[in-house]
Amino acid sequence: MHARSTTALILLTLTATLAAAPQNDADRAKVIDLAKAGRIGEAISAYDKLTGDGKTPDRTALAAIATGAAAAMAGSANLDARLSACGSALLIDQAQAMCRRALETIATQGKDSGEQALAAYTLANAGLRVVPGLMSTFETNMTRDMRLLIAQTKTRLPPAERLSLLRPLLGDREVPVQYQAVLALVNVPGDDAAAAIRNADPGGPVGMVRSVALARHGDAAAAASLAALMPSLNGYLKIQAGRALAENLNPKGIEILEEMRQSPVDLDRVMAAEALGRINPDAAYRTLIASLSGGSAAVKPAALHAAGVVRMGTDPAVYHLLGDADETIRAAAIDAVAETLAPPSPAPARGRL
């Protein structure tokens, strides 16, 4: 009797599973159709139904919503949001026609060389080299701010290309520019980036960020020197120092990151959560959910960026913002989903955790 009951239960479960499959297919198709039609709010509601409010994520349907939201922004007057949204959509699907066409048009017909360069590098970040003959010209004529922006944000470019953008800034006559360039190299992987950091000015403010950057690249001597620097650090630099110590298996680093996660400053909490993503994922998740669900609108783009880094784009707190009225927030949500669904960027440093 027991064997017959067990067999009956298995058959009942299998029957229910097979019956649910066509319904899931139909629900998925509905999400995709709504997203393609630009009805993003309805698509999100249908996705909630399909996945039980995100409990069983469906990558195909979520990708359709994110690329559909980006396509709806392909003609936006907000250039930054348009570039960000469409660049992220192409990470998910290089064939997304509206976004690809929009970025290619800017890259070849933009109003100035800076706008064209940003679009060309956004395409390159998605693996699309549509104007390869112009890339060296863009780099030669690029402003310092544009060099920093591209090197910091286009993390899927080859590390050598990001380093090439930053190298001229390391010897800039203005100390703040040198400082920002060394800080940007924190997240450029590889021995060549570490060598460039070592060649930076070892004194003054640049010397301080140089030590933090080297420690993030796995330099044990630099990490050992951070304890003496810690009283002088705050904000982003303190968080990077804490992360470097944690990656070098120094428990003081985790203490610092946990301290910053409790900061009264919204942005500090978000940056600390991002740094904790590989060390204490649960704490990072709780902090980012709080910022996304109840934080100010001003901190949401940063929180969404961090959510993408720690790959939590399938969470409702993230994907519900694909329909946000604010284009900057919407673009950041598309990016978070893309960073979750696409293969990860190269590791930013040689930490041991």
C-alpha positions, 0 to 999 in steps of 0.5 A, spaced: 500 500 500 505 504 501 509 503 495 502 504 491 501 511 495 508 513 493 507 512 486 500 515 486 503 521 489 509 521 484 504 521 478 500 526 481 506 531 482 508 530 475 501 531 472 501 538 476 508 540 473 506 538 466 499 542 466 503 548 469 508 548 463 503 550 458 501 556 463 508 558 464 509 559 457 503 563 456 504 567 462 512 568 459 509 570 452 504 575 455 510 578 459 514 579 453 509 581 448 507 587 453 514 589 454 515 589 446 509 594 446 512 598 451 507 597 456 512 596 461 508 597 468 503 591 465 509 587 463 512 588 470 505 586 473 505 580 469 512 578 471 510 578 478 504 573 477 509 569 472 514 568 478 511 569 484 513 576 485 520 574 483 521 568 487 522 564 481 526 568 477 525 568 469 531 570 466 528 570 459 522 574 461 526 579 465 531 580 459 525 582 455 522 587 460 529 591 461 530 591 453 523 593 452 524 599 457 531 601 454 527 601 447 522 606 450 528 610 452 532 610 445 529 617 443 529 620 450 531 627 450 536 625 456 542 623 453 545 620 459 539 616 460 539 614 453 546 612 453 546 608 459 539 605 458 541 603 451 548 601 453 545 596 458 540 593 453 545 591 448 549 587 454 543 583 454 541 583 447 546 586 442 541 585 436 536 590 440 534 594 434 532 600 437 538 601 442 543 599 437 540 604 432 540 610 437 547 609 439 550 608 432 547 614 430 550 618 436 557 615 435 557 617 427 552 623 427 553 626 434 553 634 435 560 634 438 566 629 438 565 628 446 558 625 445 560 621 439 566 618 443 561 616 449 556 613 444 562 609 441 565 607 447 558 605 450 557 600 444 564 597 445 563 596 452 557 591 449 562 588 444 560 592 438 565 596 435 562 600 429 567 605 428 573 602 430 577 607 425 575 613 429 577 610 436 584 612 436 582 619 434 576 619 439 581 618 445 586 623 442 581 628 443 578 626 449 577 631 455 580 629 462 573 628 464 571 624 459 577 619 460 575 618 467 568 617 466 569 612 460 574 608 464 570 608 470 564 606 467 565 602 461 568 596 465 567 591 460 572 594 455 579 591 455 583 593 461 589 595 457 584 600 453 581 603 460 588 604 462 590 607 456 585 612 457 587 614 464 595 614 463 595 621 461 592 623 467 597 620 472 602 625 470 597 631 469 599 638 472 593 638 477 593 634 483 586 633 483 586 629 476 592 625 478 588 623 484 582 621 480 586 617 475 589 613 481 582 612 484 579 610 477 585 604 477 582 601 483 577 598 479 582 596 473 584 589 473 591 586 472 598 587 473 599 593 468 594 597 472 598 596 478 604 598 475 601 604 473 599 605 480 606 604 483 609 609 478 604 615 481 606 620 486 607 617 492 607 623 496 601 628 498 593 626 497 595 622 491 600 618 495 594 616 500 590 614 494 596 610 491 596 606 497 589 604 497 589 602 490 595 598 491 592 594 497 586 593 492 590 590 487 593 585 492 599 589 494 601 586 502 605 592 504 600 597 501 595 593 505 599 593 511 600 601 511 593 602 511 592 602 518 596 608 519 592 612 514 585 610 517 584 616 521 585 620 515 580 617 511 573 617 510 567 616 505 569 612 499 576 612 500 575 609 507 570 604 504 576 602 499 581 601 504 576 597 508 575 592 502 582 592 501 584 590 508 578 585 508 581 582 501 588 581 505 584 577 510 585 582 515 579 582 520 579 590 521 577 591 514 570 588 515 569 592 521 570 598 517 565 596 512 560 594 517 561 601 521 560 604 514 554 600 513 551 603 519 553 611 517 548 616 517 550 618 510 546 614 505 551 614 499 556 611 504 551 605 506 550 604 499 558 604 497 559 599 503 554 594 501 557 594 494 564 593 498 561 587 502 557 584 496 562 578 496 564 578 504 557 578 507 552 578 502 546 578 506 548 584 510 549 587 503 542 585 500 539 588 507 542 595 506 541 595 499 533 593 499 532 598 505 535 604 500 531 601 494 525 601 498 525 607 503 531 611 501 531 618 498 530 618 490 537 621 490 541 615 492 537 610 488 541 610 482 547 609 486 543 603 490 541 600 483 549 601 481 551 597 487 545 592 486 548 590 479 555 589 482 552 584 487 548 581 482 541 582 485 537 585 479 532 579 479 529 582 486 523 586 485 526 592 489 530 592 483 526 590 477 520 594 479 524 600 478 524 599 470 517 602 470 519 608 474 517 615 472 524 618 473 528 616 467 535 616 471 532 611 476 529 607 470 536 607 466 540 605 473 534 599 474 536 597 466 543 597 468 542 593 474 538 587 471 543 587 465 549 586 470 545 581 473 543 577 467 550 578 463 556 575 464 560 578 470 565 584 468 573 582 469 574 582 477 576 589 479 582 586 483 586 581 486 583 580 492 583 573 496 576 573 498 
